[in-house]
Amino acid sequence: MSELQLATPETQALVHIKADAVLLDIEGTISPISFVRDTLFPYSRDRLEGFVSDNFMSPIVQDILAQAKALAGGSDAVSALLGWQARDVKAPPLKKLQGLIWESGYRSGALRSTIFSDALRAVKQWNSEGLPLYIYSSGSVQAQQLFFEFSATGDLRPLFSEFFDTDVGPKTEPSSYLRISEHIGTRPARIVYFSDNPKELEAARSADLQTVHVVKDETPHNPDFPEISDYCSVAVRR
Protein backbone atom coordinates (compact mmCIF):
# COMPACT_ATOMS: atom_id res chain seq x y z
CA MET A 1 0.00 0.00 0.00
CA SER A 2 1.48 3.33 -1.02
CA GLU A 3 1.88 5.89 1.74
CA LEU A 4 1.96 8.84 -0.63
CA GLN A 5 -0.91 11.28 -0.26
CA LEU A 6 -1.73 14.11 -2.61
CA ALA A 7 -3.41 16.98 -0.83
CA THR A 8 -6.38 18.82 -2.26
CA PRO A 9 -6.15 22.20 -4.04
CA GLU A 10 -7.41 23.78 -0.83
CA THR A 11 -4.16 22.69 0.85
CA GLN A 12 -2.02 24.06 -1.98
CA ALA A 13 -1.74 20.64 -3.66
CA LEU A 14 1.24 19.74 -1.49
CA VAL A 15 2.47 16.20 -2.07
CA HIS A 16 3.02 14.49 1.30
CA ILE A 17 5.24 11.41 1.28
CA LYS A 18 6.33 9.06 4.05
CA ALA A 19 9.49 7.29 2.90
CA ASP A 20 12.81 5.98 4.11
CA ALA A 21 14.69 6.56 0.83
CA VAL A 22 14.46 8.81 -2.23
CA LEU A 23 15.31 7.50 -5.70
CA LEU A 24 15.79 10.07 -8.47
CA ASP A 25 16.14 10.09 -12.24
CA ILE A 26 18.37 12.82 -13.72
CA GLU A 27 17.36 14.02 -17.20
CA GLY A 28 14.11 15.98 -17.09
CA THR A 29 13.75 15.25 -13.38
CA ILE A 30 16.48 17.19 -11.59
CA SER A 31 18.29 18.52 -14.68
CA PRO A 32 16.93 20.14 -17.85
CA ILE A 33 16.44 17.80 -20.81
CA SER A 34 18.18 20.43 -22.90
CA PHE A 35 21.47 19.93 -21.06
CA VAL A 36 21.64 16.28 -22.10
CA ARG A 37 20.10 16.76 -25.54
CA ASP A 38 21.83 19.97 -26.60
CA THR A 39 25.13 19.76 -24.72
CA LEU A 40 26.12 16.23 -23.65
CA PHE A 41 24.84 14.26 -26.64
CA PRO A 42 26.40 16.53 -29.30
CA TYR A 43 29.67 16.58 -27.36
CA SER A 44 29.96 12.78 -27.39
CA ARG A 45 28.57 12.40 -30.91
CA ASP A 46 31.16 14.75 -32.40
CA ARG A 47 34.02 13.01 -30.61
CA LEU A 48 33.02 9.33 -30.60
CA GLU A 49 35.04 8.12 -33.59
CA GLY A 50 38.09 10.20 -32.68
CA PHE A 51 37.99 9.06 -29.06
CA VAL A 52 37.83 5.39 -30.07
CA SER A 53 40.70 5.88 -32.53
CA ASP A 54 42.86 7.72 -30.00
CA ASN A 55 42.20 5.17 -27.24
CA PHE A 56 41.84 2.04 -29.35
CA MET A 57 44.40 0.04 -27.36
CA SER A 58 42.83 0.86 -24.00
CA PRO A 59 41.47 -2.30 -22.34
CA ILE A 60 38.36 -0.38 -21.30
CA VAL A 61 37.65 0.75 -24.86
CA GLN A 62 38.39 -2.73 -26.21
CA ASP A 63 35.87 -4.19 -23.77
CA ILE A 64 33.25 -1.62 -24.81
CA LEU A 65 33.83 -2.41 -28.50
CA ALA A 66 33.51 -6.14 -27.82
CA GLN A 67 30.24 -5.57 -25.96
CA ALA A 68 28.94 -3.36 -28.77
CA LYS A 69 29.84 -5.89 -31.46
CA ALA A 70 28.14 -8.70 -29.56
CA LEU A 71 25.01 -6.61 -28.94
CA ALA A 72 24.92 -5.62 -32.62
CA GLY A 73 25.05 -9.24 -33.74
CA GLY A 74 28.61 -9.11 -35.02
CA SER A 75 28.28 -5.83 -36.92
CA ASP A 76 30.98 -3.16 -36.85
CA ALA A 77 31.13 -1.86 -33.30
CA VAL A 78 31.77 1.81 -34.09
CA SER A 79 28.95 1.91 -36.65
CA ALA A 80 26.63 0.33 -34.12
CA LEU A 81 27.63 2.85 -31.45
CA LEU A 82 27.05 5.77 -33.82
CA GLY A 83 23.68 4.37 -34.84
CA TRP A 84 22.56 3.87 -31.25
CA GLN A 85 23.61 7.38 -30.38
CA ALA A 86 21.72 8.86 -33.34
CA ARG A 87 18.56 7.04 -32.18
CA ASP A 88 19.19 7.59 -28.45
CA VAL A 89 19.21 3.85 -27.78
CA LYS A 90 19.98 3.09 -24.13
CA ALA A 91 22.66 0.53 -25.04
CA PRO A 92 25.04 -0.17 -22.13
CA PRO A 93 28.24 -0.11 -24.28
CA LEU A 94 27.26 3.29 -25.68
CA LYS A 95 26.51 4.67 -22.22
CA LYS A 96 29.90 3.53 -20.95
CA LEU A 97 31.71 5.09 -23.91
CA GLN A 98 29.78 8.34 -23.55
CA GLY A 99 30.84 8.43 -19.91
CA LEU A 100 34.50 8.24 -20.91
CA ILE A 101 34.09 11.00 -23.51
CA TRP A 102 32.19 13.24 -21.11
CA GLU A 103 34.84 12.70 -18.46
CA SER A 104 37.43 14.33 -20.71
CA GLY A 105 35.05 17.25 -21.29
CA TYR A 106 34.26 17.72 -17.61
CA ARG A 107 37.89 17.53 -16.53
CA SER A 108 38.96 20.00 -19.21
CA GLY A 109 36.33 22.49 -18.07
CA ALA A 110 34.40 22.29 -21.34
CA LEU A 111 31.37 20.79 -19.59
CA ARG A 112 29.53 21.88 -16.45
CA SER A 113 26.25 20.21 -15.55
CA THR A 114 23.13 22.06 -14.51
CA ILE A 115 20.48 21.15 -11.96
CA PHE A 116 17.11 22.77 -11.34
CA SER A 117 17.44 25.24 -8.45
CA ASP A 118 14.34 23.89 -6.68
CA ALA A 119 15.61 20.31 -7.05
CA LEU A 120 18.95 21.34 -5.58
CA ARG A 121 17.25 22.89 -2.56
CA ALA A 122 15.16 19.76 -2.09
CA VAL A 123 18.01 17.24 -2.23
CA LYS A 124 20.10 19.35 0.12
CA GLN A 125 17.22 19.55 2.58
CA TRP A 126 16.47 15.81 2.39
CA ASN A 127 20.14 15.02 2.88
CA SER A 128 20.37 17.32 5.90
CA GLU A 129 17.33 15.58 7.40
CA GLY A 130 19.02 12.19 7.10
CA LEU A 131 17.07 10.80 4.14
CA PRO A 132 19.31 8.61 1.99
CA LEU A 133 19.24 9.70 -1.66
CA TYR A 134 19.92 7.46 -4.65
CA ILE A 135 20.22 8.08 -8.38
CA TYR A 136 18.91 5.69 -11.05
CA SER A 137 19.70 6.83 -14.57
CA SER A 138 20.21 5.24 -17.99
CA GLY A 139 23.58 7.01 -18.12
CA SER A 140 26.47 4.98 -16.71
CA VAL A 141 27.38 5.28 -13.04
CA GLN A 142 30.59 6.98 -14.16
CA ALA A 143 28.61 9.56 -16.16
CA GLN A 144 26.30 10.17 -13.21
CA GLN A 145 29.18 10.76 -10.83
CA LEU A 146 30.82 13.15 -13.29
CA PHE A 147 27.52 15.00 -13.67
CA PHE A 148 27.36 15.68 -9.95
CA GLU A 149 31.08 16.21 -9.41
CA PHE A 150 31.32 18.90 -12.07
CA SER A 151 28.03 20.71 -11.54
CA ALA A 152 27.82 24.47 -11.96
CA THR A 153 27.20 24.69 -8.20
CA GLY A 154 30.12 22.50 -7.11
CA ASP A 155 30.64 18.86 -6.21
CA LEU A 156 27.25 17.39 -5.23
CA ARG A 157 28.31 13.75 -4.95
CA PRO A 158 28.32 13.74 -1.12
CA LEU A 159 24.55 14.30 -1.17
CA PHE A 160 23.92 10.84 -2.62
CA SER A 161 24.38 7.43 -1.03
CA GLU A 162 24.74 5.43 -4.25
CA PHE A 163 24.27 5.54 -8.03
CA PHE A 164 22.52 2.93 -10.21
CA ASP A 165 22.50 2.49 -13.99
CA THR A 166 21.01 -0.09 -16.36
CA ASP A 167 23.38 -2.75 -15.04
CA VAL A 168 20.60 -3.41 -12.51
CA GLY A 169 18.14 -3.71 -15.40
CA PRO A 170 16.03 -1.55 -17.73
CA LYS A 171 14.23 1.36 -16.12
CA THR A 172 10.91 0.19 -17.57
CA GLU A 173 10.98 -3.20 -15.80
CA PRO A 174 9.66 -3.62 -12.23
CA SER A 175 12.41 -6.14 -11.42
CA SER A 176 15.02 -3.38 -11.71
CA TYR A 177 13.41 -1.43 -8.87
CA LEU A 178 13.12 -4.57 -6.77
CA ARG A 179 16.86 -5.15 -7.20
CA ILE A 180 17.58 -1.61 -6.04
CA SER A 181 15.24 -2.06 -3.08
CA GLU A 182 17.00 -5.26 -2.05
CA HIS A 183 20.44 -3.73 -2.54
CA ILE A 184 19.77 -0.69 -0.34
CA GLY A 185 17.87 -2.73 2.25
CA THR A 186 14.65 -0.70 2.09
CA ARG A 187 11.16 -2.06 1.43
CA PRO A 188 9.80 -0.95 -1.97
CA ALA A 189 6.79 0.73 -0.36
CA ARG A 190 9.14 2.93 1.66
CA ILE A 191 11.01 4.22 -1.41
CA VAL A 192 9.75 7.16 -3.46
CA TYR A 193 10.86 7.46 -7.07
CA PHE A 194 10.89 10.80 -8.93
CA SER A 195 10.94 10.73 -12.75
CA ASP A 196 9.62 12.59 -15.77
CA ASN A 197 8.98 9.30 -17.63
CA PRO A 198 5.55 7.66 -17.09
CA LYS A 199 6.83 4.27 -18.34
CA GLU A 200 9.48 4.27 -15.64
CA LEU A 201 6.96 5.39 -13.04
CA GLU A 202 4.60 2.58 -14.04
CA ALA A 203 7.40 0.03 -13.63
CA ALA A 204 8.35 1.48 -10.24
CA ARG A 205 4.73 1.50 -9.10
CA SER A 206 4.33 -2.12 -10.20
CA ALA A 207 7.26 -2.92 -7.91
CA ASP A 208 5.31 -1.18 -5.08
CA LEU A 209 7.43 1.98 -4.96
CA GLN A 210 5.78 5.32 -4.39
CA THR A 211 6.03 7.54 -7.45
CA VAL A 212 6.02 11.23 -8.32
CA HIS A 213 5.83 12.54 -11.89
CA VAL A 214 8.10 15.56 -12.36
CA VAL A 215 6.62 17.91 -14.95
CA LYS A 216 9.25 20.38 -16.10
CA ASP A 217 10.03 22.08 -19.42
CA GLU A 218 8.66 19.91 -22.25
CA THR A 219 7.22 17.10 -20.12
CA PRO A 220 3.48 16.59 -20.71
CA HIS A 221 1.08 16.07 -17.83
CA ASN A 222 -0.07 12.56 -17.01
CA PRO A 223 -3.16 11.97 -14.87
CA ASP A 224 -2.01 8.52 -13.76
CA PHE A 225 0.54 9.76 -11.23
CA PRO A 226 0.82 12.43 -8.53
CA GLU A 227 2.89 15.20 -10.09
CA ILE A 228 4.92 18.25 -9.22
CA SER A 229 6.40 21.05 -11.28
CA ASP A 230 8.24 22.58 -8.32
CA TYR A 231 10.03 20.60 -5.62
CA CYS A 232 8.82 23.16 -3.12
CA SER A 233 5.42 21.48 -3.42
CA VAL A 234 6.61 18.13 -2.10
CA ALA A 235 7.31 17.10 1.50
CA VAL A 236 9.16 13.85 2.21
CA ARG A 237 9.30 12.64 5.79
CA ARG A 238 10.06 9.35 7.51
VEXDREN-2710 file (C-alpha; in Angstrom, 1 decimal):
% VEXDREN-2710
k/r/px/py/pz
1/MET/0.0/0.0/0.0
2/SER/1.5/3.3/-1.0
3/GLU/1.9/5.9/1.7
4/LEU/2.0/8.8/-0.6
5/GLN/-0.9/11.3/-0.3
6/LEU/-1.7/14.1/-2.6
7/ALA/-3.4/17.0/-0.8
8/THR/-6.4/18.8/-2.3
9/PRO/-6.2/22.2/-4.0
10/GLU/-7.4/23.8/-0.8
11/THR/-4.2/22.7/0.9
12/GLN/-2.0/24.1/-2.0
13/ALA/-1.7/20.6/-3.7
14/LEU/1.2/19.7/-1.5
15/VAL/2.5/16.2/-2.1
16/HIS/3.0/14.5/1.3
17/ILE/5.2/11.4/1.3
18/LYS/6.3/9.1/4.0
19/ALA/9.5/7.3/2.9
20/ASP/12.8/6.0/4.1
21/ALA/14.7/6.6/0.8
22/VAL/14.5/8.8/-2.2
23/LEU/15.3/7.5/-5.7
24/LEU/15.8/10.1/-8.5
25/ASP/16.1/10.1/-12.2
26/ILE/18.4/12.8/-13.7
27/GLU/17.4/14.0/-17.2
28/GLY/14.1/16.0/-17.1
29/THR/13.8/15.3/-13.4
30/ILE/16.5/17.2/-11.6
31/SER/18.3/18.5/-14.7
32/PRO/16.9/20.1/-17.9
33/ILE/16.4/17.8/-20.8
34/SER/18.2/20.4/-22.9
35/PHE/21.5/19.9/-21.1
36/VAL/21.6/16.3/-22.1
37/ARG/20.1/16.8/-25.5
38/ASP/21.8/20.0/-26.6
39/THR/25.1/19.8/-24.7
40/LEU/26.1/16.2/-23.6
41/PHE/24.8/14.3/-26.6
42/PRO/26.4/16.5/-29.3
43/TYR/29.7/16.6/-27.4
44/SER/30.0/12.8/-27.4
45/ARG/28.6/12.4/-30.9
46/ASP/31.2/14.8/-32.4
47/ARG/34.0/13.0/-30.6
48/LEU/33.0/9.3/-30.6
49/GLU/35.0/8.1/-33.6
50/GLY/38.1/10.2/-32.7
51/PHE/38.0/9.1/-29.1
52/VAL/37.8/5.4/-30.1
53/SER/40.7/5.9/-32.5
54/ASP/42.9/7.7/-30.0
55/ASN/42.2/5.2/-27.2
56/PHE/41.8/2.0/-29.3
57/MET/44.4/0.0/-27.4
58/SER/42.8/0.9/-24.0
59/PRO/41.5/-2.3/-22.3
60/ILE/38.4/-0.4/-21.3
61/VAL/37.6/0.8/-24.9
62/GLN/38.4/-2.7/-26.2
63/ASP/35.9/-4.2/-23.8
64/ILE/33.3/-1.6/-24.8
65/LEU/33.8/-2.4/-28.5
66/ALA/33.5/-6.1/-27.8
67/GLN/30.2/-5.6/-26.0
68/ALA/28.9/-3.4/-28.8
69/LYS/29.8/-5.9/-31.5
70/ALA/28.1/-8.7/-29.6
71/LEU/25.0/-6.6/-28.9
72/ALA/24.9/-5.6/-32.6
73/GLY/25.1/-9.2/-33.7
74/GLY/28.6/-9.1/-35.0
75/SER/28.3/-5.8/-36.9
76/ASP/31.0/-3.2/-36.9
77/ALA/31.1/-1.9/-33.3
78/VAL/31.8/1.8/-34.1
79/SER/29.0/1.9/-36.7
80/ALA/26.6/0.3/-34.1
81/LEU/27.6/2.9/-31.4
82/LEU/27.1/5.8/-33.8
83/GLY/23.7/4.4/-34.8
84/TRP/22.6/3.9/-31.3
85/GLN/23.6/7.4/-30.4
86/ALA/21.7/8.9/-33.3
87/ARG/18.6/7.0/-32.2
88/ASP/19.2/7.6/-28.4
89/VAL/19.2/3.9/-27.8
90/LYS/20.0/3.1/-24.1
91/ALA/22.7/0.5/-25.0
92/PRO/25.0/-0.2/-22.1
93/PRO/28.2/-0.1/-24.3
94/LEU/27.3/3.3/-25.7
95/LYS/26.5/4.7/-22.2
96/LYS/29.9/3.5/-20.9
97/LEU/31.7/5.1/-23.9
98/GLN/29.8/8.3/-23.5
99/GLY/30.8/8.4/-19.9
100/LEU/34.5/8.2/-20.9
101/ILE/34.1/11.0/-23.5
102/TRP/32.2/13.2/-21.1
103/GLU/34.8/12.7/-18.5
104/SER/37.4/14.3/-20.7
105/GLY/35.1/17.2/-21.3
106/TYR/34.3/17.7/-17.6
107/ARG/37.9/17.5/-16.5
108/SER/39.0/20.0/-19.2
109/GLY/36.3/22.5/-18.1
110/ALA/34.4/22.3/-21.3
111/LEU/31.4/20.8/-19.6
112/ARG/29.5/21.9/-16.5
113/SER/26.3/20.2/-15.5
114/THR/23.1/22.1/-14.5
115/ILE/20.5/21.1/-12.0
116/PHE/17.1/22.8/-11.3
117/SER/17.4/25.2/-8.4
118/ASP/14.3/23.9/-6.7
119/ALA/15.6/20.3/-7.1
120/LEU/19.0/21.3/-5.6
121/ARG/17.2/22.9/-2.6
122/ALA/15.2/19.8/-2.1
123/VAL/18.0/17.2/-2.2
124/LYS/20.1/19.4/0.1
125/GLN/17.2/19.5/2.6
126/TRP/16.5/15.8/2.4
127/ASN/20.1/15.0/2.9
128/SER/20.4/17.3/5.9
129/GLU/17.3/15.6/7.4
130/GLY/19.0/12.2/7.1
131/LEU/17.1/10.8/4.1
132/PRO/19.3/8.6/2.0
133/LEU/19.2/9.7/-1.7
134/TYR/19.9/7.5/-4.7
135/ILE/20.2/8.1/-8.4
136/TYR/18.9/5.7/-11.1
137/SER/19.7/6.8/-14.6
138/SER/20.2/5.2/-18.0
139/GLY/23.6/7.0/-18.1
140/SER/26.5/5.0/-16.7
141/VAL/27.4/5.3/-13.0
142/GLN/30.6/7.0/-14.2
143/ALA/28.6/9.6/-16.2
144/GLN/26.3/10.2/-13.2
145/GLN/29.2/10.8/-10.8
146/LEU/30.8/13.1/-13.3
147/PHE/27.5/15.0/-13.7
148/PHE/27.4/15.7/-9.9
149/GLU/31.1/16.2/-9.4
150/PHE/31.3/18.9/-12.1
151/SER/28.0/20.7/-11.5
152/ALA/27.8/24.5/-12.0
153/THR/27.2/24.7/-8.2
154/GLY/30.1/22.5/-7.1
155/ASP/30.6/18.9/-6.2
156/LEU/27.2/17.4/-5.2
157/ARG/28.3/13.7/-4.9
158/PRO/28.3/13.7/-1.1
159/LEU/24.6/14.3/-1.2
160/PHE/23.9/10.8/-2.6
161/SER/24.4/7.4/-1.0
162/GLU/24.7/5.4/-4.3
163/PHE/24.3/5.5/-8.0
164/PHE/22.5/2.9/-10.2
165/ASP/22.5/2.5/-14.0
166/THR/21.0/-0.1/-16.4
167/ASP/23.4/-2.7/-15.0
168/VAL/20.6/-3.4/-12.5
169/GLY/18.1/-3.7/-15.4
170/PRO/16.0/-1.5/-17.7
171/LYS/14.2/1.4/-16.1
172/THR/10.9/0.2/-17.6
173/GLU/11.0/-3.2/-15.8
174/PRO/9.7/-3.6/-12.2
175/SER/12.4/-6.1/-11.4
176/SER/15.0/-3.4/-11.7
177/TYR/13.4/-1.4/-8.9
178/LEU/13.1/-4.6/-6.8
179/ARG/16.9/-5.2/-7.2
180/ILE/17.6/-1.6/-6.0
181/SER/15.2/-2.1/-3.1
182/GLU/17.0/-5.3/-2.1
183/HIS/20.4/-3.7/-2.5
184/ILE/19.8/-0.7/-0.3
185/GLY/17.9/-2.7/2.2
186/THR/14.7/-0.7/2.1
187/ARG/11.2/-2.1/1.4
188/PRO/9.8/-1.0/-2.0
189/ALA/6.8/0.7/-0.4
190/ARG/9.1/2.9/1.7
191/ILE/11.0/4.2/-1.4
192/VAL/9.8/7.2/-3.5
193/TYR/10.9/7.5/-7.1
194/PHE/10.9/10.8/-8.9
195/SER/10.9/10.7/-12.8
196/ASP/9.6/12.6/-15.8
197/ASN/9.0/9.3/-17.6
198/PRO/5.6/7.7/-17.1
199/LYS/6.8/4.3/-18.3
200/GLU/9.5/4.3/-15.6
201/LEU/7.0/5.4/-13.0
202/GLU/4.6/2.6/-14.0
203/ALA/7.4/0.0/-13.6
204/ALA/8.3/1.5/-10.2
205/ARG/4.7/1.5/-9.1
206/SER/4.3/-2.1/-10.2
207/ALA/7.3/-2.9/-7.9
208/ASP/5.3/-1.2/-5.1
209/LEU/7.4/2.0/-5.0
210/GLN/5.8/5.3/-4.4
211/THR/6.0/7.5/-7.4
212/VAL/6.0/11.2/-8.3
213/HIS/5.8/12.5/-11.9
214/VAL/8.1/15.6/-12.4
215/VAL/6.6/17.9/-15.0
216/LYS/9.3/20.4/-16.1
217/ASP/10.0/22.1/-19.4
218/GLU/8.7/19.9/-22.3
219/THR/7.2/17.1/-20.1
220/PRO/3.5/16.6/-20.7
221/HIS/1.1/16.1/-17.8
222/ASN/-0.1/12.6/-17.0
223/PRO/-3.2/12.0/-14.9
224/ASP/-2.0/8.5/-13.8
225/PHE/0.5/9.8/-11.2
226/PRO/0.8/12.4/-8.5
227/GLU/2.9/15.2/-10.1
228/ILE/4.9/18.2/-9.2
229/SER/6.4/21.1/-11.3
230/ASP/8.2/22.6/-8.3
231/TYR/10.0/20.6/-5.6
232/CYS/8.8/23.2/-3.1
233/SER/5.4/21.5/-3.4
234/VAL/6.6/18.1/-2.1
235/ALA/7.3/17.1/1.5
236/VAL/9.2/13.8/2.2
237/ARG/9.3/12.6/5.8
238/ARG/10.1/9.4/7.5
END
